């Protein structure tokens, strides 16, 4: 009997990484209360499938497989073309081991994890990719991940200035060009009737999303639940996602014990990396709101076209997904800080945790400005810089617990501010 050939080094590496990815996904499931798992099962199963097998991300969708790297690519366009939409993001720590060696040492951990996931699948060249030109990591990602220049990639050349008529025309033009590209890739014309139908389907889910936010504000919704639901939004058909959300909220959801509410902002949080969510809530605080682009900002709310014409629909999508976006990559971004302060005031939140992944330059650059503005408003602020590792968790917990005690004590004063800064640093 001929012995089986010994697995190659790469085969052994992939086996180890897949085992670790399974463990990461299972750890999230096991952290949930057993009573909540049934309601969250549709989201958890979809995220687990798509995290361990890239091909599962487009399961049930018609060819070609189209992925987008950012929330600024309107999902309604893909839905109208009948191909669904799938955002390419990855929160696995393990996949970084298969990322290309030419990535910089201080690469954005999410981009590194995504590149590793593509390398594991070995099918990057088969994918169609939509790349909104937001941060430098997104712009350079196809090249760093090994896509050839001839690969089917569409860059949405988005302006970094948001205000004014010229910017509005460029936003609308970018969505129009994306529509034309999707039509060419799919061979299907996206007619106004289909686009209007897609807009209405997404709009029908908006009130349910608002109810979900209300549950979150009243502390009836743990952070991991909200993250699972919103991370899955970019991987599920909108109607399936909406029905699963209604089923989840049908259960009785009474507010939990009252904890000091905090607002989370900064770098993306992607399944199964819920490290920051767990650490914040384990430190005794409740995440009552966020403006993370993989969580609350995934669903920007109602799209309101003036009429049913193609131009009006395209312009409404541009206004909803681009001009209303609060991405830190904008140059004229006073609106982002004003909105952040308003959300904190409106929801009676006591402090802001600013999450920065090492190598995530836009949020790292913005953190100091946010700190000055928020502290001037009397709002407590804590910046946490971390990576896709577990080794820094104890240090982060210590800082979060000190921050939690400070916001539980009451409103901030300048003297307290200096004392807390000394303790946290």
C-alpha positions as CSV (number, residue, x, y, z in Angstrom):
1,X,0.0,0.0,0.0
2,X,1.5,3.3,-1.1
3,X,1.7,5.8,1.8
4,X,0.0,9.1,1.4
5,X,2.3,11.9,0.4
6,X,3.3,14.2,3.3
7,X,1.4,17.5,3.3
8,X,3.5,20.4,1.9
9,X,4.6,23.2,4.2
10,X,1.9,25.5,2.7
11,X,-0.8,22.8,3.2
12,X,0.2,22.5,6.9
13,X,0.2,26.3,7.2
14,X,-3.3,26.6,5.7
15,X,-4.6,23.8,7.9
16,X,-3.3,25.6,11.0
17,X,-4.8,28.9,10.0
18,X,-8.2,27.5,9.1
19,X,-8.2,25.8,12.6
20,X,-7.4,29.1,14.2
21,X,-10.0,30.9,12.2
22,X,-12.6,28.4,13.3
23,X,-11.6,28.9,16.9
24,X,-11.9,32.7,16.5
25,X,-15.4,32.4,15.1
26,X,-16.4,29.8,17.8
27,X,-15.1,32.1,20.5
28,X,-17.6,34.8,19.5
29,X,-20.5,32.3,19.4
30,X,-19.5,30.9,22.9
31,X,-19.4,34.4,24.3
32,X,-23.1,34.9,23.6
33,X,-25.8,34.1,26.1
34,X,-27.3,30.7,25.0
35,X,-30.8,32.3,25.1
36,X,-29.7,34.9,22.4
37,X,-28.0,32.5,20.0
38,X,-31.2,31.5,18.2
39,X,-32.1,35.0,17.3
40,X,-28.6,35.8,16.2
41,X,-28.0,32.5,14.3
42,X,-28.7,33.9,10.8
43,X,-26.1,36.6,11.2
44,X,-23.6,34.5,13.0
45,X,-23.8,31.6,10.5
46,X,-23.4,34.0,7.5
47,X,-20.4,35.7,9.1
48,X,-18.8,32.4,10.1
49,X,-19.2,30.9,6.6
50,X,-17.8,34.0,4.9
51,X,-14.9,34.3,7.3
52,X,-13.6,30.8,6.7
53,X,-14.4,30.5,3.0
54,X,-14.2,33.5,0.7
55,X,-16.3,31.8,-1.9
56,X,-19.2,31.7,0.6
57,X,-19.4,35.4,0.6
58,X,-21.1,35.3,-2.7
59,X,-23.1,32.1,-2.1
60,X,-26.4,32.3,-3.9
61,X,-25.3,35.4,-5.9
62,X,-25.1,35.4,-9.6
63,X,-21.7,35.7,-11.3
64,X,-19.5,37.6,-11.5
65,X,-18.5,37.9,-7.9
66,X,-18.2,41.6,-7.0
67,X,-16.7,42.8,-3.7
68,X,-16.5,46.3,-2.5
69,X,-14.0,47.7,0.0
70,X,-16.1,50.5,1.5
71,X,-19.6,51.5,2.5
72,X,-19.5,54.3,0.0
73,X,-20.3,51.9,-2.9
74,X,-24.2,52.0,-2.8
75,X,-25.5,48.4,-2.2
76,X,-28.7,49.3,-3.9
77,X,-26.9,49.3,-7.3
78,X,-25.7,45.7,-6.8
79,X,-29.1,44.7,-5.6
80,X,-30.8,46.2,-8.6
81,X,-28.4,44.3,-10.9
82,X,-29.5,41.0,-9.1
83,X,-26.0,40.2,-7.8
84,X,-26.3,41.2,-4.2
85,X,-23.3,42.9,-2.6
86,X,-20.5,41.7,-0.4
87,X,-18.1,43.9,1.4
88,X,-14.5,42.6,1.6
89,X,-13.3,43.0,5.2
90,X,-11.7,40.6,7.6
91,X,-11.2,40.6,11.4
92,X,-9.3,37.3,11.7
93,X,-6.0,37.5,13.5
94,X,-4.8,34.2,11.9
95,X,-5.0,35.2,8.2
96,X,-2.3,37.7,8.6
97,X,0.2,34.8,8.5
98,X,-0.6,34.2,4.8
99,X,-0.5,37.9,3.8
100,X,2.1,38.8,1.1
101,X,5.6,39.4,2.6
102,X,5.9,42.7,0.7
103,X,3.3,44.4,2.9
104,X,4.9,47.1,5.2
105,X,5.6,46.1,8.7
106,X,3.1,48.6,10.0
107,X,0.4,47.7,7.6
108,X,-3.2,48.3,8.5
109,X,-4.2,45.1,10.3
110,X,-7.5,44.9,8.5
111,X,-5.9,45.2,5.1
112,X,-3.3,42.7,6.1
113,X,-6.0,40.2,7.2
114,X,-7.9,40.8,4.0
115,X,-4.8,40.2,1.9
116,X,-4.2,37.0,3.8
117,X,-7.8,35.8,3.3
118,X,-7.4,36.4,-0.5
119,X,-4.1,34.5,-0.5
120,X,-5.7,31.6,1.2
121,X,-8.5,31.4,-1.3
122,X,-6.0,31.7,-4.2
123,X,-8.6,33.3,-6.4
124,X,-7.9,37.0,-6.2
125,X,-7.7,37.2,-10.0
126,X,-11.3,35.8,-10.3
127,X,-12.8,38.6,-8.3
128,X,-14.3,41.9,-9.4
129,X,-13.5,44.6,-7.0
130,X,-14.9,48.0,-6.3
131,X,-12.5,50.4,-4.6
132,X,-13.7,53.8,-3.4
133,X,-10.6,56.0,-3.1
134,X,-10.9,56.8,0.6
135,X,-7.7,56.0,2.6
136,X,-4.3,55.1,1.1
137,X,-4.7,51.5,2.2
138,X,-7.8,51.1,0.2
139,X,-6.3,52.8,-2.9
140,X,-3.2,50.6,-2.8
141,X,-4.9,47.4,-1.6
142,X,-5.4,45.7,-5.1
143,X,-1.8,46.2,-5.9
144,X,-0.6,45.0,-2.5
145,X,-2.9,42.0,-2.5
146,X,-1.6,40.8,-5.9
147,X,-4.3,41.9,-8.3
148,X,-3.0,42.3,-11.8
149,X,-3.5,45.6,-13.7
150,X,-5.8,43.7,-16.0
151,X,-8.0,42.5,-13.1
152,X,-11.6,43.7,-13.1
153,X,-11.3,46.6,-10.7
154,X,-13.3,49.7,-10.6
155,X,-12.0,52.7,-8.7
156,X,-14.6,55.1,-7.5
157,X,-12.6,58.3,-7.6
158,X,-14.2,60.1,-4.7
159,X,-13.5,63.8,-3.9
160,X,-12.0,64.5,-0.5
161,X,-13.9,67.8,-0.4
162,X,-17.5,67.3,0.4
163,X,-19.2,70.7,0.4
164,X,-20.1,72.7,-2.7
165,X,-21.7,72.1,-6.1
166,X,-18.6,70.9,-7.8
167,X,-18.2,68.1,-5.2
168,X,-21.9,67.2,-5.5
169,X,-21.4,66.8,-9.3
170,X,-18.4,64.6,-8.8
171,X,-20.2,62.4,-6.2
172,X,-23.1,61.9,-8.6
173,X,-20.8,61.2,-11.5
174,X,-18.9,58.5,-9.4
175,X,-22.2,56.7,-8.7
176,X,-23.2,56.9,-12.4
177,X,-19.8,55.5,-13.5
178,X,-20.2,52.6,-11.0
179,X,-23.6,51.8,-12.4
180,X,-22.2,51.7,-15.9
181,X,-19.3,49.4,-14.8
182,X,-21.7,47.0,-12.9
183,X,-23.8,46.8,-16.1
184,X,-20.8,45.9,-18.2
185,X,-19.6,43.3,-15.7
186,X,-23.0,41.6,-15.3
187,X,-24.3,42.2,-18.8
188,X,-27.6,43.5,-17.4
189,X,-29.0,46.9,-17.8
190,X,-30.0,48.5,-14.4
191,X,-33.2,50.2,-15.4
192,X,-34.8,53.0,-13.2
193,X,-37.7,50.7,-12.3
194,X,-35.2,48.1,-10.8
195,X,-33.2,50.8,-9.1
196,X,-36.3,52.3,-7.6
197,X,-37.4,48.9,-6.3
198,X,-34.0,48.4,-4.7
199,X,-34.1,51.8,-3.0
200,X,-37.6,51.0,-1.6
201,X,-36.5,47.6,-0.3
202,X,-33.6,49.2,1.6
203,X,-35.9,52.0,2.8
204,X,-38.3,49.5,4.2
205,X,-35.6,48.2,6.5
206,X,-34.8,51.7,7.8
207,X,-37.5,51.9,10.5
208,X,-36.4,48.5,11.9
209,X,-32.8,49.8,12.0
210,X,-33.9,52.9,13.9
211,X,-35.7,50.6,16.4
212,X,-32.5,48.6,16.8
213,X,-30.7,51.8,17.6
214,X,-33.3,52.7,20.2
215,X,-32.7,49.3,21.9
216,X,-29.0,50.0,21.9
217,X,-29.4,53.4,23.4
218,X,-31.5,52.0,26.3
219,X,-28.8,49.4,27.1
220,X,-31.0,46.5,26.0
221,X,-28.5,45.4,23.3
222,X,-25.0,44.2,24.0
223,X,-22.3,45.5,21.7
224,X,-21.5,42.0,20.3
225,X,-25.2,41.6,19.2
226,X,-25.2,44.9,17.4
227,X,-21.9,44.2,15.7
228,X,-23.0,40.7,14.5
229,X,-26.2,42.2,13.0
230,X,-24.4,45.1,11.3
231,X,-21.4,43.2,10.1
232,X,-23.8,40.7,8.4
233,X,-25.6,43.6,6.6
234,X,-22.9,43.7,4.0
235,X,-23.1,40.0,3.3
236,X,-26.8,39.3,3.2
237,X,-29.7,40.0,0.9
238,X,-31.4,43.1,2.3
239,X,-34.8,41.3,2.6
240,X,-33.2,38.3,4.4
241,X,-31.3,40.6,6.7
242,X,-34.4,42.7,7.5
243,X,-36.5,39.6,8.3
244,X,-33.7,38.2,10.5
245,X,-33.6,41.5,12.3
246,X,-37.3,41.6,12.9
247,X,-37.2,38.0,14.2
248,X,-34.3,39.0,16.6
249,X,-36.2,42.0,17.9
250,X,-39.4,40.0,18.4
251,X,-38.0,38.6,21.6
252,X,-38.4,40.6,24.8
253,X,-35.5,42.9,25.2
254,X,-35.6,44.6,28.6
255,X,-32.8,47.1,29.4
256,X,-29.9,45.4,31.3
257,X,-28.3,46.9,34.4
258,X,-27.5,50.5,34.0
259,X,-23.8,51.1,33.1
260,X,-22.0,54.3,32.2
261,X,-22.7,54.8,28.5
262,X,-19.8,55.5,26.1
263,X,-19.6,56.3,22.4
264,X,-17.1,54.3,20.3
265,X,-15.5,55.8,17.2
266,X,-12.4,55.2,15.1
267,X,-11.1,52.2,13.1
268,X,-13.4,49.5,11.7
269,X,-14.4,46.6,13.8
270,X,-14.9,43.4,11.8
271,X,-16.0,39.9,12.8
272,X,-14.6,37.9,14.5
273,X,-12.4,40.6,16.1
274,X,-14.7,41.9,18.8
275,X,-11.8,42.4,21.2
276,X,-12.5,46.1,21.8
277,X,-16.3,45.6,22.3
278,X,-15.7,42.8,24.9
279,X,-13.0,44.8,26.7
280,X,-15.1,47.9,27.0
281,X,-18.2,46.2,28.2
282,X,-16.2,43.9,30.5
283,X,-14.7,47.0,32.1
284,X,-18.2,48.0,33.2
285,X,-19.3,50.4,30.4
286,X,-22.1,50.1,27.8
287,X,-21.4,51.1,24.2
288,X,-24.6,53.1,23.5
289,X,-23.5,54.4,20.0
290,X,-20.8,54.4,17.5
291,X,-19.9,55.9,14.1
292,X,-17.8,52.9,13.0
293,X,-18.1,52.2,9.2
294,X,-18.7,48.5,9.8
295,X,-21.4,49.1,12.4
296,X,-23.8,52.1,12.7
297,X,-22.6,53.8,9.5
298,X,-23.3,50.6,7.4
299,X,-26.9,51.7,7.1
300,X,-27.1,55.4,6.4
301,X,-30.9,55.6,6.5
302,X,-33.5,56.6,4.0
303,X,-32.7,57.4,0.4
304,X,-35.0,60.1,-0.9
305,X,-35.1,60.7,-4.7
306,X,-37.1,63.6,-5.9
307,X,-38.8,61.5,-8.6
308,X,-38.4,58.2,-10.3
309,X,-36.0,59.2,-13.0
310,X,-32.6,57.6,-13.3
311,X,-30.8,60.9,-12.6
312,X,-32.8,61.5,-9.5
313,X,-32.2,58.0,-8.1
314,X,-28.5,58.2,-8.8
315,X,-28.2,61.6,-7.2
316,X,-30.2,60.5,-4.1
317,X,-27.8,57.5,-3.7
318,X,-24.8,59.8,-4.0
319,X,-26.3,62.1,-1.4
320,X,-27.0,59.2,1.0
321,X,-23.9,57.2,0.7
322,X,-21.3,59.9,0.0
323,X,-22.2,63.4,1.0
324,X,-23.8,62.2,4.3
325,X,-20.8,60.0,5.1
326,X,-18.6,61.0,8.0
327,X,-15.4,59.2,6.9
328,X,-12.3,60.9,8.4
329,X,-10.6,61.0,4.9
330,X,-12.5,64.2,4.0
331,X,-10.6,67.4,4.1
332,X,-13.5,69.6,5.1
333,X,-14.7,67.5,8.0
334,X,-16.1,69.9,10.6
335,X,-19.4,68.1,10.1
336,X,-18.0,64.9,11.5
337,X,-16.8,66.4,14.8
338,X,-20.1,68.4,15.2
339,X,-22.1,65.3,14.6
340,X,-20.0,63.4,17.1
341,X,-20.6,66.0,19.8
342,X,-24.3,66.1,19.0
343,X,-24.7,62.3,19.2
344,X,-22.9,62.3,22.6
345,X,-25.1,65.2,23.9
346,X,-28.4,63.8,22.5
347,X,-27.9,60.3,23.9
348,X,-26.5,61.6,27.3
349,X,-23.3,59.6,26.8
350,X,-20.5,60.3,29.3
351,X,-17.4,59.5,27.3
352,X,-15.8,58.7,24.0
353,X,-13.5,55.8,23.3
354,X,-11.4,56.4,20.2
355,X,-10.3,53.1,18.7
356,X,-7.2,53.2,16.4
357,X,-5.7,50.2,14.7
358,X,-2.0,50.6,14.3
359,X,-1.3,51.7,10.7
360,X,-4.8,53.2,10.3
361,X,-3.5,56.7,9.5
362,X,-6.8,58.7,9.0
363,X,-8.1,57.9,12.5
364,X,-4.6,58.2,14.1
365,X,-4.2,61.7,12.6
366,X,-7.7,62.7,13.7
367,X,-7.5,61.4,17.2
368,X,-5.6,64.4,18.6
369,X,-8.1,66.9,17.0
370,X,-11.0,64.9,18.3
371,X,-9.5,64.9,21.8
372,X,-9.1,68.6,21.8
373,X,-12.6,69.3,20.6
374,X,-14.3,66.8,22.9
375,X,-12.5,67.8,26.0
376,X,-13.3,71.5,25.2
377,X,-16.9,70.4,25.3
378,X,-16.4,68.7,28.7
379,X,-16.7,65.2,27.2
380,X,-14.3,62.6,28.5
381,X,-12.0,61.0,25.9
382,X,-9.8,57.9,25.8
383,X,-7.7,56.8,22.8
384,X,-6.9,53.1,22.5
385,X,-4.3,52.1,19.9
386,X,-4.2,48.4,19.3
387,X,-3.5,45.7,16.7
388,X,-4.9,42.2,15.7
389,X,-3.2,40.7,18.8
390,X,-4.3,39.6,22.3
391,X,-1.0,40.4,24.0
392,X,-2.1,44.0,24.8
393,X,-5.4,43.2,26.4
394,X,-4.4,43.5,30.0
395,X,-3.0,46.9,29.5
396,X,-6.1,48.1,27.7
397,X,-8.4,46.7,30.4
398,X,-6.4,48.6,33.0
399,X,-6.9,51.9,31.1
400,X,-10.6,51.2,30.3
401,X,-11.4,50.4,34.0
402,X,-9.8,53.7,35.0
403,X,-11.7,55.5,32.3
404,X,-14.9,53.8,33.4
405,X,-14.4,55.0,37.0
406,X,-13.8,58.5,35.8
407,X,-17.0,58.8,33.7
408,X,-19.0,57.2,36.5
409,X,-17.9,60.0,38.8
410,X,-19.7,62.7,36.9
411,X,-19.1,65.6,34.6
412,X,-15.5,66.5,33.7
413,X,-13.6,69.5,34.9
414,X,-10.3,70.8,33.7
415,X,-8.6,69.8,36.9
416,X,-10.0,66.3,36.8
417,X,-9.0,66.1,33.2
418,X,-5.3,66.6,34.1
419,X,-5.6,64.1,36.9
420,X,-7.1,61.4,34.7
421,X,-4.6,62.0,31.9
422,X,-1.8,61.4,34.4
423,X,-3.4,58.2,35.6
424,X,-4.1,56.9,32.1
425,X,-0.7,57.6,30.7
